[in-house]
Amino acid sequence: MLGEFSGLAEIAARDRGLFPPPGPDLPGRLRDALGVLDLSARDVRVERRWTCADLEGEELSWTVGFGPRTRAFLLRPRGAAGPLPGVVAMHCHAGMKWAGKDKIADGPEPPAAEVARLRARIYGGRAYANELARRGFAVLAHDVFAWGGRRFPLPLGPGAEDGTADRYDRAARDHEHVLAKACTVLGTSFTGVLASEDLAAAAYLRSRPDIASVGAIGLSGGGVRAALLGALDPAIGAVVAAAAVSSFRDLRDEHVAAHSWMLFPPGLTRLADWPGVLAARAPAPLMVLYAEADPLFPAEGMRRAHRQLTAAYRPAPGRYAGAFFDAPHLFDRPMQEAAFGWLSGMRRQSR
């Protein structure tokens, strides 16, 4: 890393004590380092309800105290009786901020063309939140800070009416470093604000009488968010992170350049390596799906992460599952089926 300046990494690791083994106080220290804010979902409204052949849906909105109202879909099997296991489904980054929850969840309308193309590329062509709901879960998918209904009103310039979503996403890419700096100035971090909103969404889902438990799932940036939610909220049950986990020790220049600021909050590496953050939730259930042909993470980093997590969960056999797929950076149908089957198994064990 850093070419002829690579000696900086060795000096920093020595002088700043990088990647220490995670201790029992890591969740509290992580909350402080990220700058997690005390947010809650207030003034929750049901904007509309709908049913389709096998699902019932609610479009919800709430405020966390700043910015546009958060929009969310809550999906459940049609006619399901009794409290259901809940899952917060985290939308990915994917360089697309024009859309948020719609990348992974269908409401009553068909997806936009841009969303359909994204799903075809990384989600096996389907809205996985709806498919998970069909397996007996109540699934909450919400827009988060800077995405979808909570995106920034960025100026797009002349011709904005043509290809608006693509033009917006290009502008948002160039804006993210400014947003990260602004969050740091405010004593929090881009990652911390996202985590704060996810904590509020999970707390809302847990508060509903028709929900028995709350887990989390996500791909890539959504997997990062799911992992952090699991580390910060002790009431979160099973967590699934897809194409989102590698040791930081093995990242090279091209891996660092490829990722969003959400993976690199200031101070994180002085608390633990990234797999150590996920291990902080042990013995609570954790599944990590590794995409072995993922250009965003090094293969050795994924293997190191799997070894670290296997060791951390050794006192809790059966609670950690690490599955490797010969796949690029995606969460396709075989990976989804593995995740859904594992979540269903964890559900049965918890009864």
N, C-alpha and C positions, 0 to 999 in steps of 0.2 A: 504494500500500500504506500502511496505518496511518492513513488519513484525514488529519486536521489535524496528525498527528505524522509525516507522510511525509518531512519533512526529515531524520529520523533515518537513513533509508536512504542519503541522499547523504553525510551526515557519516560514517557507518560505512564506506561504500565508500572514502572518502578516507583516513580515519585507520587503518583496519584492513587496507587493501590487498586488498579482496575480488576474487575471480575472476581471479587471475593466470594467465597461460598455463602449462599443465602442463609441467614439466621432466622430464628422465630419472629424477630421484630421487623422482618422485611416488609410486610404489608403496610405497616405504619410509616416506615421510612420511605417507602415507595409513594405513598399518598402525599407525603410532604414534598418529596423531590419533584413529582409531577405537578404540584400545585393544584390538587383536586379541590374543587369548589363545592360548597354545600347547596346543591340544586335539588329541586323537586318538581315533579309534574303537577302543576297547579291549573285550576279551572279546566279540568278535563271535559271535553265535549264529544259526544257521538255525532259526527257530522252526517253520517248516513249508514244504513245497513243494507245488505244484499244477501241473496242466496243463489247458489248455482247447483248443479246436479248433486255434488257431494260435499260442498263446503258452505259455511256461513261466514260472512265477513262484516266487520265494522271498520269504518274509517273514523279514526279518532284524531283529536287535536288537543294540544295543551301548551302552556307557556312555562318556560323555565326562568322567566324574569328578564330576558333580553332577546332582541331579534324577533323575526317572524315566528308565529306559532309553529310548533313541531307538528308534523303530520305523520300518521302511522296507520298501518293496517293490522288488525287483529283477526286471524284466520283460525277456524276450528272446524272439526267434522260436523256435517249437518246432522242435527238431532242428537248430538252427543249429550249424555246425561251425566250428572255429577261433576265434581271438580276434575279438571284435566291437568296433566303435567304441562307447564308452560316453558317456552323457549324464546329467548330474545335472539332473533336472526339479524346479524349485522351485515349491512351492505358493504361491498368492497370499495376501495379507492378507484383502481383501474383507470386513472387519468380522466374519469368522467364524473364531474361534480354537478352537471346539469340535472342528473337524476340521482336519487338516493335509494330509498326503499324499493322503488319501482324496478330496480335492477334485479331484485330477487323475489319480489312478491307481486302478484296480480290482484288488482281490484276488479271492479265490474267492467272496466273498459280494457280493450286489448293494449298491449304495450306499444310504445312509440317505436318507430323504425330503428332509431339509434340503440334503444334498449334491446330490441330483438336481435340486432347484430352482435351486441355485447354478449348476450346470453348464448348465442350460437357459438361464440368463440371460447367462452370460459365456463359456462354452466350447463353444457350439454343441451342447450336449446330450451331449457325449462326454467320456470320460476320455482326454485327449490323450496321456498318457504311454503308455498301452496302444497307441494308434494309432501313435505314433512307434516303439515296439518292433516293430510289424508291418512297419515299413519297413526293418528290418535293424539296429536299434540295441539295445544293452543299456541300459535306462533305470532309473536309481535315483531313487526318490521317497521322501524321508524327512521325518518330523516334525521341526520345528525349535523351539528355545526358545520356550515360551509357546503352542504350537499342538499340537493333537491329543493324542498320548500324552505330550507334554511340557508340557501346559497346567497352570496353577496351580489348586489346589483352592479356588476362590473360593466364599464362602458365597452361596447363592442366595435364602435367605429362605423364607417360607411358600409352599406350593404349588409347590415346586421340581420335583415329579414331573411337572407339566404344562408341556410346552414347554421341557424342560430345556435343549436346545441354544440356543434363542433367548434364554432367560433368562441362560444362561452368557455368551453373546456380548455382551449388554448390560452385564453386570458386568465383563467383560474390557475392554470399551471404556473404561469409567470407571477401570480399574486401570492402563492402559498408561502414563499419565504418571507414576504412582508407580514403576512398573518402570523407566522411563527414568531417573528421578531416582536410584534405587538403583544402577543400573549406573554412572551418572556418579560417585556417591560412591565406588564401588569402583575408580575409575580406568580404567574402560572405558566403553562406551556400549551402548545397546540394539542399535544397528546392529553394533557390534563383536562382541557376543556371537553374534548371528546369523551374521555372517561367519566367526567362529571355528568354529562348528559346521558350516557349509557347507564350509569348508576341510578339516575332518576327514572329512566324508562323501566329498569328491572324492578325498582321499588314500587312503581305503579302497578306493574303486572302482578307482583306478589300480593298487592293489597286487594285484588279482586277476589270475591268469594268463589268464583268459578275456576280458580287456579289453585292447584295443589302444591306446586313446586316451580322453581324457575331455573333453567339452564341457559346456555349460550352457545352459539355456533356462528362461524364466519370463515370466509376465504380471504387470504392476503391481508389487506388493511382491516377487513372485517374480522379476520382471525386474530390480528393483533389486538383489536378492541375486545374480542371475546376472552382472550387470554388475560388482559388487564382487568376486565370485569371480574373474572374468576379469582384473580389475585387480591383484588381490593374489597370484594363483597363476600364475606364468609357464608352468606346464606345461599350463594349460587351453587346449584347442584352440578350436573355433568356439563363439561365444556368440551367443544370440538373446535380445533384450530386447523384449517386446511391451508397448505402452501404459505405458511407464515412463520416457520420456526427454524432457526439455525443458530449456532453459536456465533456471537459477535467476533470471536477470536479469529475466525477463518474468513471474514469478509475481506474482499479486495476492492480496489478502486471502482471497478465496474458495478459491484454490488451496492456499494454506498451510493453511487450516483443514481442508481435505478430506483431508489426507494424514496418515499415521502418523508417529510419531517416527523410524521406520527411515529415512526419506528425509532427515532433518535432524540428523545427528550433529554435536555441537559441534565447531567448528573446520574443517569441511569446506570452507566457502566461502573460507577464507583460503588454501587449497591450490589450488583450481581451481573452475571452473564445473562443473556436473554432467556435461555432455558431455565435458569435459576428462578426467574420471575414466575414462570409457569409452575415450577416445582414447589413454589411457596404455598400452593393450595393443597398439596398432598396432606392427607390421603383422599381428598375429594376427587371424584372421577374426572379423568382427563384423557382425551383422545387427540393425537396429533397425526395428521395426514401429510406425509412428505412426498413431494413431487420430485422424483430423482433427476428429471431432465429440466428442472426449473432454472432458467438463466439468472433469476434474481437472487438465488442463494447458492452457495458452494456446496457440492456434494459432501465434502468432509465436514462442513459445518452442520449439515443435517445429521450426519452419522454421530458427530460429537454430541449434538443435542439429544439424540435418542439414547446414547449411553448415559448422559447425565440424568435424564428423566427416569430411565430404567433403574438407576442406582437410588434416586430419591424416593421412588415408589416401592423399593424392595420390601419395606415393612408392611406394605399394603398390596399384596398380590391381587392381580385382576382389576386393579383400579386405574392403571395406566395402560393404554393401548397405543402403540406406535406402528403405523402401517405405511409401507413404502409402495409407491406406484410409479411405473415407467411412464411418466407424463410430464408435460411442461407446466407452466404456471396457470393452473386452472382447478376447478372443482367440478369435474364432469360426473356423468351418471354413475359409473362404477364407484367413484369416491363418495358420492352422495349416498349410494346404497349401503356402503360400508358404514358411513356415519349414522344413517338412520337405523340400521340394524343394531349398532352399538348403543345408541340412545335408547332404543326399545328394550335392550337387555338391561341397561342400568335402571330403567323404569321398573322392570319386573323385580329386580333385586331390592329396590327401595320400598316395595310394598310390604 
